[in-house]
Amino acid sequence: MVTWKSTPHLILRTESGPRYLALSGNNCWTFGRSDENQFTIPDRWVSRAHAMLQQTDLGEFYLIDLGSRNGSFINGRRVSVPVRLNNGDRLTLGQTEMVFYAPANVHADVDDSDTEDSGATAVLSVRRLISVMVVDIRDFTVLTRQLDERMLSEVIGTWFRHAGNIIRESGSWVDKYIGDAVMAVWFHTPQGEGDGVSKEEVLRVFQALGELHHRTRELSDRYPLPFPLRIGAGVNTGYAMVGNTGSGDRPDYTALGDTVNAAFRLESATKELRKDVALGATTYQYLSTIRASENVFEEHEVALKGYDSPTVTYAGNFEDLDAFLRLSYQEIQV
């Protein structure tokens, strides 16, 4: 039974009174006139596929416009990139208004006398081996100046939707949307001596990145853009403190620490190196166990912001990554 006080929800204002839309049982909800949407809005000013609400595994909600004709607005401001919602935010789609509510603790009414069995909220921090991928849309500021708002929203909304799907299918999740970038995290199980990562787990990260690159190129072919849409990425592997602030049946993870920070810095370094992808030394170490990785990524030293000494990174382009993925599949299958 849905308890509105404890469940994130939207209140839709209608002529017959408020309508409550529960945000549970899923991590993605679409809005539009079409019956194919999770929430159908009979408003002629609303597009057939108007907007999408997505919840990350951190429990944060983001509104993503899908290129609607009349736009999506949060507190009167038009949305062109994913925008995180705060409790009480007012959403406007066409002429339809909704208010977003997200209780600070959705499990506040759970009896925590027996936390082991009840699934009550807990705050846990554990040290885990992870890979962090940060993907950024190149020249996004220039794009915003050359595209009208509707086209920009459709292109960027479609890109973020593809990114979320690809990352989820690869066994990870979108940890954060940061303006024109996404951050994803993969958990690894150490493999025996040296705490190595299996070839399959490493490949899963780069397969997702390669797929996202190809989807990005498809968008350039699909839309009349002033220049091809491109992405850059930083990938870093290492131990990090991972916090779980969710319940037993729905953990909400977030990763913190140097491993995460370095992934962001590596993505920024790709612009200086004039490469598409930059890897941390540990990521490359695990990748190098696959023979097909030879001569794919070149070693560089870069000065990462916030670091006292130069950092070794391995960088390459998406053409190199495509060649590596093709050969690696053959190697593993043999």
BAMI-727004 format. One record per residue (C-alpha): residue number from 1; x, y, z. Coordinates in steps of 0.2 Angstrom, whole numbers, plus 5000, padded with zeros to 4 digits. Layout:
// BAMI-727004
NUM:X:Y:Z
...
This chain:
// BAMI-727004
1:5000:5000:5000
2:5007:5017:4995
3:5010:5029:5009
4:5011:5047:5002
5:5021:5054:5017
6:5034:5041:5015
7:5035:5039:4996
8:5042:5051:4983
9:5028:5057:4972
10:5021:5070:4961
11:5005:5080:4964
12:4997:5084:4948
13:4985:5098:4948
14:4969:5095:4938
15:4951:5103:4937
16:4944:5089:4947
17:4957:5090:4961
18:4975:5084:4965
19:4981:5068:4957
20:4995:5059:4966
21:5008:5050:4955
22:5019:5038:4965
23:5037:5037:4960
24:5041:5019:4966
25:5044:5002:4958
26:5055:5009:4944
27:5069:5021:4941
28:5063:5029:4926
29:5046:5037:4922
30:5041:5046:4905
31:5028:5059:4903
32:5018:5064:4887
33:5002:5063:4878
34:5005:5046:4871
35:4998:5031:4880
36:5015:5023:4879
37:5021:5034:4893
38:5021:5029:4912
39:5011:5045:4915
40:4999:5050:4901
41:4995:5069:4901
42:4980:5074:4891
43:4987:5092:4887
44:4988:5097:4869
45:5003:5108:4874
46:5012:5092:4879
47:5022:5082:4866
48:5018:5064:4863
49:5035:5060:4872
50:5038:5076:4882
51:5050:5072:4897
52:5057:5059:4908
53:5060:5058:4927
54:5075:5047:4932
55:5080:5041:4949
56:5099:5037:4952
57:5104:5024:4964
58:5108:5038:4976
59:5090:5041:4977
60:5091:5058:4968
61:5078:5062:4955
62:5082:5071:4938
63:5071:5079:4925
64:5076:5076:4907
65:5067:5085:4893
66:5065:5074:4878
67:5065:5088:4865
68:5047:5093:4868
69:5040:5107:4857
70:5035:5118:4872
71:5048:5114:4884
72:5049:5107:4902
73:5052:5119:4916
74:5057:5118:4935
75:5052:5133:4945
76:5049:5143:4929
77:5066:5139:4922
78:5068:5129:4906
79:5077:5112:4907
80:5090:5108:4893
81:5101:5096:4903
82:5096:5085:4917
83:5092:5095:4932
84:5091:5087:4950
85:5074:5090:4959
86:5073:5096:4976
87:5058:5093:4988
88:5044:5105:4983
89:5050:5110:4966
90:5036:5115:4953
91:5037:5106:4937
92:5028:5113:4921
93:5025:5102:4906
94:5015:5112:4893
95:5001:5119:4903
96:5001:5105:4916
97:5009:5109:4933
98:5015:5096:4946
99:5024:5098:4962
100:5038:5086:4967
101:5039:5079:4985
102:5053:5067:4991
103:5053:5064:5010
104:5070:5065:5018
105:5069:5047:5024
106:5057:5036:5014
107:5059:5023:5027
108:5055:5034:5042
109:5040:5024:5047
110:5049:5007:5047
111:5051:4998:5063
112:5070:4997:5066
113:5070:4986:5081
114:5077:4972:5070
115:5087:4980:5056
116:5094:4964:5050
117:5077:4958:5045
118:5066:4973:5043
119:5076:4982:5029
120:5077:4998:5039
121:5088:5012:5033
122:5106:5010:5037
123:5122:5020:5034
124:5136:5009:5030
125:5153:5013:5023
126:5164:4999:5015
127:5180:4999:5006
128:5177:4992:4988
129:5187:4990:4972
130:5178:5000:4959
131:5180:5007:4942
132:5173:5025:4939
133:5169:5032:4922
134:5166:5050:4919
135:5159:5055:4901
136:5158:5073:4895
137:5150:5080:4880
138:5163:5090:4871
139:5160:5109:4866
140:5143:5109:4875
141:5144:5127:4879
142:5147:5131:4860
143:5132:5119:4856
144:5120:5129:4867
145:5124:5145:4858
146:5121:5138:4841
147:5105:5127:4844
148:5088:5133:4848
149:5082:5127:4865
150:5070:5114:4858
151:5083:5105:4847
152:5096:5106:4861
153:5084:5098:4873
154:5079:5084:4861
155:5098:5080:4857
156:5104:5081:4875
157:5089:5072:4882
158:5091:5058:4870
159:5109:5057:4873
160:5107:5056:4892
161:5093:5043:4890
162:5104:5032:4879
163:5118:5034:4892
164:5107:5028:4906
165:5101:5013:4897
166:5119:5008:4891
167:5126:5010:4908
168:5112:5000:4917
169:5114:4986:4904
170:5132:4985:4908
171:5129:4981:4926
172:5132:4999:4933
173:5121:5014:4936
174:5122:5032:4933
175:5129:5039:4950
176:5127:5057:4945
177:5122:5069:4931
178:5134:5084:4931
179:5128:5097:4919
180:5134:5089:4902
181:5142:5074:4910
182:5138:5057:4918
183:5147:5047:4931
184:5145:5028:4932
185:5153:5016:4945
186:5156:4997:4943
187:5160:4986:4958
188:5173:4973:4956
189:5176:4957:4965
190:5195:4954:4968
191:5202:4939:4958
192:5215:4930:4968
193:5233:4935:4970
194:5236:4954:4968
195:5218:4958:4969
196:5216:4958:4951
197:5200:4961:4941
198:5194:4948:4928
199:5195:4952:4910
200:5176:4951:4908
201:5173:4964:4921
202:5186:4976:4913
203:5179:4973:4896
204:5161:4977:4903
205:5167:4995:4907
206:5175:4998:4890
207:5161:4990:4880
208:5149:5002:4888
209:5160:5017:4883
210:5162:5011:4865
211:5143:5008:4864
212:5140:5026:4870
213:5152:5033:4858
214:5143:5025:4843
215:5126:5031:4850
216:5133:5048:4851
217:5139:5047:4832
218:5122:5041:4827
219:5114:5057:4835
220:5126:5067:4824
221:5119:5059:4809
222:5101:5060:4815
223:5100:5079:4819
224:5106:5094:4809
225:5120:5099:4821
226:5132:5113:4818
227:5146:5101:4821
228:5147:5082:4825
229:5143:5078:4843
230:5158:5071:4852
231:5162:5064:4870
232:5177:5062:4880
233:5180:5050:4895
234:5191:5047:4910
235:5191:5029:4918
236:5200:5025:4934
237:5200:5010:4945
238:5205:5008:4963
239:5198:5006:4981
240:5186:5019:4987
241:5174:5021:5002
242:5157:5016:4996
243:5142:5022:5007
244:5125:5013:5007
245:5112:5024:5013
246:5097:5014:5007
247:5087:4999:5013
248:5091:4981:5012
249:5080:4978:4997
250:5085:4994:4989
251:5103:4999:4992
252:5108:5017:4988
253:5127:5017:4985
254:5138:5032:4982
255:5157:5031:4980
256:5169:5044:4988
257:5188:5047:4988
258:5203:5049:4977
259:5198:5036:4964
260:5182:5046:4960
261:5191:5063:4960
262:5205:5056:4948
263:5192:5050:4936
264:5185:5068:4934
265:5203:5075:4932
266:5207:5061:4919
267:5192:5066:4908
268:5198:5084:4909
269:5216:5079:4904
270:5209:5071:4888
271:5207:5089:4881
272:5225:5093:4885
273:5231:5077:4877
274:5220:5079:4862
275:5213:5061:4865
276:5196:5054:4868
277:5199:5042:4883
278:5212:5043:4897
279:5214:5029:4909
280:5222:5028:4927
281:5237:5017:4929
282:5228:5004:4938
283:5214:5003:4925
284:5228:5001:4912
285:5236:4987:4922
286:5220:4977:4922
287:5217:4980:4904
288:5235:4975:4899
289:5231:4957:4905
290:5222:4956:4888
291:5235:4955:4874
292:5224:4964:4862
293:5227:4980:4872
294:5245:4981:4866
295:5249:4998:4857
296:5231:5004:4860
297:5234:5017:4873
298:5250:5028:4874
299:5258:5032:4891
300:5258:5051:4896
301:5262:5061:4911
302:5249:5074:4915
303:5247:5087:4929
304:5230:5084:4936
305:5222:5098:4946
306:5224:5096:4964
307:5239:5083:4963
308:5256:5088:4968
309:5266:5078:4956
310:5263:5072:4938
311:5251:5058:4935
312:5254:5043:4923
313:5239:5040:4912
314:5236:5030:4896
315:5226:5039:4883
316:5219:5034:4866
317:5205:5038:4854
318:5189:5029:4851
319:5196:5021:4835
320:5209:5013:4846
321:5195:5007:4858
322:5185:4999:4844
323:5200:4990:4837
324:5204:4984:4855
325:5186:4978:4858
326:5185:4968:4842
327:5202:4959:4846
328:5198:4956:4864
329:5182:4947:4861
330:5191:4935:4849
331:5205:4933:4862
332:5193:4928:4876
333:5182:4917:4865
334:5198:4907:4860
